[in-house]
Amino acid sequence: MTSLENAVARSSDLRPRTKELYLQHVRAFLAFVGERTTYSDDDVMSWRKDMRRRKISPQSVNVALNALRYAAENAKLAKLAEHARKRRLRIPEATASTTKKSERALTWDEGRELVDACAGVRGRDLRDNALITLGLRTGMLRFSMCQLTFKDVGTLQLTFIKKGGEKHVIQLDDVTRDALVAWMDWLRQHSIEDSFVFRSLGRQRVDPNNDAAIGDQLTPDGLYRALRERARQAGLKDLHPHVFRKTFLAWAKEIGAHPGQVAAVTGHKSDAAGDDGVTTPPANMLLPAWTAKKLA
């Protein structure tokens, strides 16, 4: 490990989730500039420009820069820490009305159209179908999905890391399990049987049929880019990073799921306001299967 990686890995004041995220960003910086012992302001600027070129959101760019600053400070690289600090982007505050309008839940029909946009047998189709089905039917956060490993996916259950770093176990419904199995079987056919489930694939802009270049871990931003591309194909607009959680909660409420059932899936007590003690079956087992007709 480099000094920057060690500074994060040995930290005792970061939560597991934050530590993993910071390590991911630090390694991305090192891969971009090369593993050296000194880094200039131009290195940081070029990295930031590259992230913006790849259409990574300003908020995510600032998280990456903050991770680099934290690592540099703990590695006693004061100049690099200062470079990372001063290169943070200014983000205008969104009005409450704008935020409320953009963060809407999908309708049943829109959810089905989004899944239908992933129809196909390419690796990219199977991957996107699995991640979108999983997200819509469990409300799982992008970070949690990106952290899933092969050993986390069982025959009937799935274990994931929720916000705060704690592990949570949920039951898998048939639709979600089938989507995950199809994608994981494709990975096994390409000699990948462990580590992360969701991975980056060959760049679609270069070759739409290129699935040969299988990367390591899919990042939350990479997942969001895949989601937006599928939304574009389905003719959907105004998607936001929290669309999975918003949609799952809305659908669960519509079918009359008890707050305790919802919390049993998401793992967040805040989703269980007014809990009446009912915890089974979990809400994701209640959501109807995808059909060719309108879901009700």
Secondary structure as a PSIPRED ss2 file (coil, helix, strand):
# PSIPRED VFORMAT (PSIPRED V4.0)

   1 M C   1.000  0.000  0.000
   2 T C   1.000  0.000  0.000
   3 S H   0.000  1.000  0.000
   4 L H   0.000  1.000  0.000
   5 E H   0.000  1.000  0.000
   6 N H   0.000  1.000  0.000
   7 A H   0.000  1.000  0.000
   8 V H   0.000  1.000  0.000
   9 A H   0.000  1.000  0.000
  10 R C   1.000  0.000  0.000
  11 S C   1.000  0.000  0.000
  12 S C   1.000  0.000  0.000
  13 D C   1.000  0.000  0.000
  14 L C   1.000  0.000  0.000
  15 R C   1.000  0.000  0.000
  16 P H   0.000  1.000  0.000
  17 R H   0.000  1.000  0.000
  18 T H   0.000  1.000  0.000
  19 K H   0.000  1.000  0.000
  20 E H   0.000  1.000  0.000
  21 L H   0.000  1.000  0.000
  22 Y H   0.000  1.000  0.000
  23 L H   0.000  1.000  0.000
  24 Q H   0.000  1.000  0.000
  25 H H   0.000  1.000  0.000
  26 V H   0.000  1.000  0.000
  27 R H   0.000  1.000  0.000
  28 A H   0.000  1.000  0.000
  29 F H   0.000  1.000  0.000
  30 L H   0.000  1.000  0.000
  31 A H   0.000  1.000  0.000
  32 F H   0.000  1.000  0.000
  33 V H   0.000  1.000  0.000
  34 G C   1.000  0.000  0.000
  35 E C   1.000  0.000  0.000
  36 R C   1.000  0.000  0.000
  37 T C   1.000  0.000  0.000
  38 T C   1.000  0.000  0.000
  39 Y C   1.000  0.000  0.000
  40 S C   1.000  0.000  0.000
  41 D H   0.000  1.000  0.000
  42 D H   0.000  1.000  0.000
  43 D H   0.000  1.000  0.000
  44 V H   0.000  1.000  0.000
  45 M H   0.000  1.000  0.000
  46 S H   0.000  1.000  0.000
  47 W H   0.000  1.000  0.000
  48 R H   0.000  1.000  0.000
  49 K H   0.000  1.000  0.000
  50 D H   0.000  1.000  0.000
  51 M H   0.000  1.000  0.000
  52 R H   0.000  1.000  0.000
  53 R H   0.000  1.000  0.000
  54 R C   1.000  0.000  0.000
  55 K C   1.000  0.000  0.000
  56 I C   1.000  0.000  0.000
  57 S C   1.000  0.000  0.000
  58 P H   0.000  1.000  0.000
  59 Q H   0.000  1.000  0.000
  60 S H   0.000  1.000  0.000
  61 V H   0.000  1.000  0.000
  62 N H   0.000  1.000  0.000
  63 V H   0.000  1.000  0.000
  64 A H   0.000  1.000  0.000
  65 L H   0.000  1.000  0.000
  66 N H   0.000  1.000  0.000
  67 A H   0.000  1.000  0.000
  68 L H   0.000  1.000  0.000
  69 R H   0.000  1.000  0.000
  70 Y H   0.000  1.000  0.000
  71 A H   0.000  1.000  0.000
  72 A H   0.000  1.000  0.000
  73 E H   0.000  1.000  0.000
  74 N H   0.000  1.000  0.000
  75 A C   1.000  0.000  0.000
  76 K C   1.000  0.000  0.000
  77 L C   1.000  0.000  0.000
  78 A H   0.000  1.000  0.000
  79 K H   0.000  1.000  0.000
  80 L H   0.000  1.000  0.000
  81 A H   0.000  1.000  0.000
  82 E H   0.000  1.000  0.000
  83 H H   0.000  1.000  0.000
  84 A H   0.000  1.000  0.000
  85 R H   0.000  1.000  0.000
  86 K H   0.000  1.000  0.000
  87 R C   1.000  0.000  0.000
  88 R C   1.000  0.000  0.000
  89 L C   1.000  0.000  0.000
  90 R C   1.000  0.000  0.000
  91 I C   1.000  0.000  0.000
  92 P C   1.000  0.000  0.000
  93 E C   1.000  0.000  0.000
  94 A C   1.000  0.000  0.000
  95 T C   1.000  0.000  0.000
  96 A H   0.000  1.000  0.000
  97 S H   0.000  1.000  0.000
  98 T H   0.000  1.000  0.000
  99 T H   0.000  1.000  0.000
 100 K H   0.000  1.000  0.000
 101 K H   0.000  1.000  0.000
 102 S H   0.000  1.000  0.000
 103 E C   1.000  0.000  0.000
 104 R C   1.000  0.000  0.000
 105 A C   1.000  0.000  0.000
 106 L C   1.000  0.000  0.000
 107 T C   1.000  0.000  0.000
 108 W H   0.000  1.000  0.000
 109 D H   0.000  1.000  0.000
 110 E H   0.000  1.000  0.000
 111 G H   0.000  1.000  0.000
 112 R H   0.000  1.000  0.000
 113 E H   0.000  1.000  0.000
 114 L H   0.000  1.000  0.000
 115 V H   0.000  1.000  0.000
 116 D H   0.000  1.000  0.000
 117 A C   1.000  0.000  0.000
 118 C C   1.000  0.000  0.000
 119 A C   1.000  0.000  0.000
 120 G C   1.000  0.000  0.000
 121 V C   1.000  0.000  0.000
 122 R C   1.000  0.000  0.000
 123 G H   0.000  1.000  0.000
 124 R H   0.000  1.000  0.000
 125 D H   0.000  1.000  0.000
 126 L H   0.000  1.000  0.000
 127 R H   0.000  1.000  0.000
 128 D H   0.000  1.000  0.000
 129 N H   0.000  1.000  0.000
 130 A H   0.000  1.000  0.000
 131 L H   0.000  1.000  0.000
 132 I H   0.000  1.000  0.000
 133 T H   0.000  1.000  0.000
 134 L H   0.000  1.000  0.000
 135 G H   0.000  1.000  0.000
 136 L H   0.000  1.000  0.000
 137 R H   0.000  1.000  0.000
 138 T H   0.000  1.000  0.000
 139 G C   1.000  0.000  0.000
 140 M C   1.000  0.000  0.000
 141 L C   1.000  0.000  0.000
 142 R H   0.000  1.000  0.000
 143 F H   0.000  1.000  0.000
 144 S H   0.000  1.000  0.000
 145 M H   0.000  1.000  0.000
 146 C H   0.000  1.000  0.000
 147 Q C   1.000  0.000  0.000
 148 L C   1.000  0.000  0.000
 149 T E   0.000  0.000  1.000
 150 F H   0.000  1.000  0.000
 151 K H   0.000  1.000  0.000
 152 D H   0.000  1.000  0.000
 153 V E   0.000  0.000  1.000
 154 G C   1.000  0.000  0.000
 155 T C   1.000  0.000  0.000
 156 L C   1.000  0.000  0.000
 157 Q E   0.000  0.000  1.000
 158 L E   0.000  0.000  1.000
 159 T E   0.000  0.000  1.000
 160 F E   0.000  0.000  1.000
 161 I E   0.000  0.000  1.000
 162 K C   1.000  0.000  0.000
 163 K C   1.000  0.000  0.000
 164 G C   1.000  0.000  0.000
 165 G C   1.000  0.000  0.000
 166 E C   1.000  0.000  0.000
 167 K E   0.000  0.000  1.000
 168 H E   0.000  0.000  1.000
 169 V E   0.000  0.000  1.000
 170 I E   0.000  0.000  1.000
 171 Q E   0.000  0.000  1.000
 172 L C   1.000  0.000  0.000
 173 D C   1.000  0.000  0.000
 174 D H   0.000  1.000  0.000
 175 V H   0.000  1.000  0.000
 176 T H   0.000  1.000  0.000
 177 R H   0.000  1.000  0.000
 178 D H   0.000  1.000  0.000
 179 A H   0.000  1.000  0.000
 180 L H   0.000  1.000  0.000
 181 V H   0.000  1.000  0.000
 182 A H   0.000  1.000  0.000
 183 W H   0.000  1.000  0.000
 184 M H   0.000  1.000  0.000
 185 D H   0.000  1.000  0.000
 186 W H   0.000  1.000  0.000
 187 L H   0.000  1.000  0.000
 188 R H   0.000  1.000  0.000
 189 Q H   0.000  1.000  0.000
 190 H C   1.000  0.000  0.000
 191 S C   1.000  0.000  0.000
 192 I C   1.000  0.000  0.000
 193 E C   1.000  0.000  0.000
 194 D C   1.000  0.000  0.000
 195 S C   1.000  0.000  0.000
 196 F E   0.000  0.000  1.000
 197 V C   1.000  0.000  0.000
 198 F C   1.000  0.000  0.000
 199 R C   1.000  0.000  0.000
 200 S C   1.000  0.000  0.000
 201 L C   1.000  0.000  0.000
 202 G C   1.000  0.000  0.000
 203 R C   1.000  0.000  0.000
 204 Q C   1.000  0.000  0.000
 205 R C   1.000  0.000  0.000
 206 V C   1.000  0.000  0.000
 207 D C   1.000  0.000  0.000
 208 P C   1.000  0.000  0.000
 209 N C   1.000  0.000  0.000
 210 N C   1.000  0.000  0.000
 211 D C   1.000  0.000  0.000
 212 A C   1.000  0.000  0.000
 213 A C   1.000  0.000  0.000
 214 I C   1.000  0.000  0.000
 215 G C   1.000  0.000  0.000
 216 D C   1.000  0.000  0.000
 217 Q C   1.000  0.000  0.000
 218 L C   1.000  0.000  0.000
 219 T C   1.000  0.000  0.000
 220 P H   0.000  1.000  0.000
 221 D H   0.000  1.000  0.000
 222 G H   0.000  1.000  0.000
 223 L H   0.000  1.000  0.000
 224 Y H   0.000  1.000  0.000
 225 R H   0.000  1.000  0.000
 226 A H   0.000  1.000  0.000
 227 L H   0.000  1.000  0.000
 228 R H   0.000  1.000  0.000
 229 E H   0.000  1.000  0.000
 230 R H   0.000  1.000  0.000
 231 A H   0.000  1.000  0.000
 232 R H   0.000  1.000  0.000
 233 Q H   0.000  1.000  0.000
 234 A H   0.000  1.000  0.000
 235 G C   1.000  0.000  0.000
 236 L C   1.000  0.000  0.000
 237 K C   1.000  0.000  0.000
 238 D C   1.000  0.000  0.000
 239 L C   1.000  0.000  0.000
 240 H C   1.000  0.000  0.000
 241 P C   1.000  0.000  0.000
 242 H C   1.000  0.000  0.000
 243 V H   0.000  1.000  0.000
 244 F H   0.000  1.000  0.000
 245 R H   0.000  1.000  0.000
 246 K H   0.000  1.000  0.000
 247 T H   0.000  1.000  0.000
 248 F H   0.000  1.000  0.000
 249 L H   0.000  1.000  0.000
 250 A H   0.000  1.000  0.000
 251 W H   0.000  1.000  0.000
 252 A H   0.000  1.000  0.000
 253 K H   0.000  1.000  0.000
 254 E H   0.000  1.000  0.000
 255 I C   1.000  0.000  0.000
 256 G C   1.000  0.000  0.000
 257 A C   1.000  0.000  0.000
 258 H C   1.000  0.000  0.000
 259 P H   0.000  1.000  0.000
 260 G H   0.000  1.000  0.000
 261 Q H   0.000  1.000  0.000
 262 V H   0.000  1.000  0.000
 263 A H   0.000  1.000  0.000
 264 A H   0.000  1.000  0.000
 265 V H   0.000  1.000  0.000
 266 T H   0.000  1.000  0.000
 267 G C   1.000  0.000  0.000
 268 H C   1.000  0.000  0.000
 269 K H   0.000  1.000  0.000
 270 S H   0.000  1.000  0.000
 271 D H   0.000  1.000  0.000
 272 A H   0.000  1.000  0.000
 273 A C   1.000  0.000  0.000
 274 G C   1.000  0.000  0.000
 275 D C   1.000  0.000  0.000
 276 D C   1.000  0.000  0.000
 277 G C   1.000  0.000  0.000
 278 V C   1.000  0.000  0.000
 279 T C   1.000  0.000  0.000
 280 T C   1.000  0.000  0.000
 281 P C   1.000  0.000  0.000
 282 P C   1.000  0.000  0.000
 283 A H   0.000  1.000  0.000
 284 N H   0.000  1.000  0.000
 285 M H   0.000  1.000  0.000
 286 L C   1.000  0.000  0.000
 287 L C   1.000  0.000  0.000
 288 P C   1.000  0.000  0.000
 289 A C   1.000  0.000  0.000
 290 W C   1.000  0.000  0.000
 291 T C   1.000  0.000  0.000
 292 A C   1.000  0.000  0.000
 293 K C   1.000  0.000  0.000
 294 K C   1.000  0.000  0.000
 295 L C   1.000  0.000  0.000
 296 A C   1.000  0.000  0.000
